[in-house]
Amino acid sequence: YDSLCWGITASDGPGETYNFGDKKFHAYAGRGTSGKEYNYFDDGTIAPYASLSSIPFTPEIVIPTIRSMIDKNGKGIWGRYGFYDSINNTVNWVNNDFIGIDQGIMLLMIENFRTGLIWDYVMKDPVIQSGLGKLGFEYLKQ
């Protein structure tokens, strides 16, 4: 990882295919949150959707990160439906799957960055407003 290559979250990884020497890789794992059973496992696998889904919060960090990922990996991390789910540059591995829940959150957060549409719809819901009010929160439209 570096300042322009990050995105640790649950994702598929290189798995048994690339295990060699002392370096071990998992297939699916909750990277970054794995407990003792994985020895707090981190094999260098990142998920572009994790980075891109942060865009409404830190666009000044996310946009250069995504550009850098594309520059380093070319079209190899991009397919018909957008970014592939995960990559591991340690072994030049790309998971060429598209996972709906991951693509979905990425698209929702891009739209929130662009227009705030999803957050606005959620905040208009009376149940959400009531719950936030009971918790002492107040919705301030940006």
C-alpha positions in Angstrom: 0.0 0.0 0.0 0.9 3.6 -0.2 -1.0 6.9 0.0 -2.4 6.3 -3.4 -3.1 2.6 -3.1 -5.5 1.6 -0.4 -8.9 0.1 0.2 -8.9 -2.6 2.9 -12.2 -4.3 3.4 -13.9 -7.7 3.0 -13.0 -9.1 -0.4 -11.7 -12.1 -2.3 -8.0 -12.6 -2.5 -5.4 -14.6 -4.4 -6.0 -17.6 -2.0 -4.1 -20.8 -2.2 -3.0 -20.1 -5.8 -0.1 -17.8 -4.8 1.0 -19.2 -1.4 4.8 -19.6 -1.4 7.4 -19.6 1.3 6.4 -17.5 4.3 4.0 -15.4 2.3 0.4 -16.7 2.6 -2.8 -15.4 0.9 -6.4 -15.9 1.8 -9.3 -16.3 -0.7 -12.2 -14.4 0.9 -11.4 -12.5 4.1 -12.6 -9.5 6.1 -9.3 -7.8 5.6 -8.4 -5.1 8.1 -10.8 -6.5 10.7 -9.8 -10.2 10.8 -9.4 -11.6 14.3 -6.9 -13.8 15.9 -8.0 -16.8 13.8 -6.4 -15.0 10.8 -3.5 -13.6 12.9 -4.9 -10.2 12.0 -4.3 -11.2 8.4 -3.2 -8.7 5.8 -1.9 -10.0 2.5 -1.9 -6.8 0.4 -5.3 -7.3 -1.2 -7.3 -4.1 -1.7 -10.7 -3.4 -3.1 -11.1 -0.4 -5.4 -14.8 -0.2 -4.3 -13.6 0.5 -0.8 -11.6 3.5 -1.9 -14.1 4.9 -4.3 -17.0 4.5 -1.8 -15.2 7.0 0.5 -15.5 9.8 -2.2 -18.2 11.9 -0.5 -16.0 12.2 2.6 -12.6 12.8 1.2 -12.7 13.5 -2.6 -9.3 15.2 -2.4 -7.8 11.8 -1.3 -10.0 9.4 -3.2 -9.8 10.9 -6.7 -6.0 10.8 -6.9 -6.1 7.3 -5.4 -8.4 6.0 -8.1 -6.4 7.7 -10.8 -3.3 6.2 -9.5 -4.8 2.7 -9.4 -5.8 3.0 -13.0 -2.4 4.4 -14.0 -0.6 1.5 -12.2 -2.9 -1.3 -13.3 -4.4 0.0 -16.6 -7.6 -1.4 -17.8 -6.8 -4.7 -16.0 -8.8 -3.6 -13.0 -11.8 -2.4 -15.0 -14.4 -4.4 -16.8 -17.9 -4.2 -18.3 -19.6 -3.1 -15.1 -16.8 -1.0 -13.6 -14.0 -1.8 -11.3 -13.3 -5.5 -10.5 -13.8 -6.3 -6.9 -10.3 -6.7 -5.7 -6.6 -6.6 -6.6 -3.3 -7.7 -5.1 -0.3 -6.0 -6.7 2.1 -8.2 -4.6 1.4 -11.0 -7.0 -0.2 -9.1 -9.9 -3.5 -10.7 -9.2 -6.9 -9.3 -10.1 -10.2 -10.8 -9.1 -12.3 -10.4 -12.2 -15.6 -10.7 -10.4 -18.2 -8.0 -10.0 -20.1 -8.3 -6.7 -23.4 -6.5 -6.7 -23.3 -5.2 -3.1 -19.9 -3.8 -3.7 -20.8 -2.2 -7.0 -24.0 -0.9 -5.5 -22.4 0.9 -2.5 -19.8 2.4 -4.9 -22.5 3.8 -7.2 -24.6 5.1 -4.3 -21.6 6.9 -2.8 -20.5 8.4 -6.2 -24.1 9.8 -6.5 -23.9 11.1 -2.9 -20.7 12.9 -3.9 -22.2 14.3 -7.0 -25.6 15.4 -5.8 -26.3 14.2 -2.3 -29.4 12.5 -3.7 -29.4 9.3 -1.7 -28.7 11.0 1.6 -31.4 13.6 0.8 -34.0 10.8 0.2 -33.0 9.0 3.3 -33.2 12.2 5.4 -36.7 13.0 4.1 -38.1 9.7 5.5 -40.3 10.5 8.6 -39.1 7.4 10.4 -35.4 8.4 10.0 -36.3 12.0 11.1 -38.1 10.7 14.1 -35.3 8.3 15.1 -32.7 11.0 14.8 -34.8 13.4 16.8 -35.2 10.8 19.6 -31.4 10.5 19.6 -30.9 14.2 19.9 -29.7 14.8 16.3 -30.9 17.5 14.0 -30.8 17.3 10.2 -29.1 20.4 8.7 -29.5 20.5 4.9 -26.2 21.4 3.3 
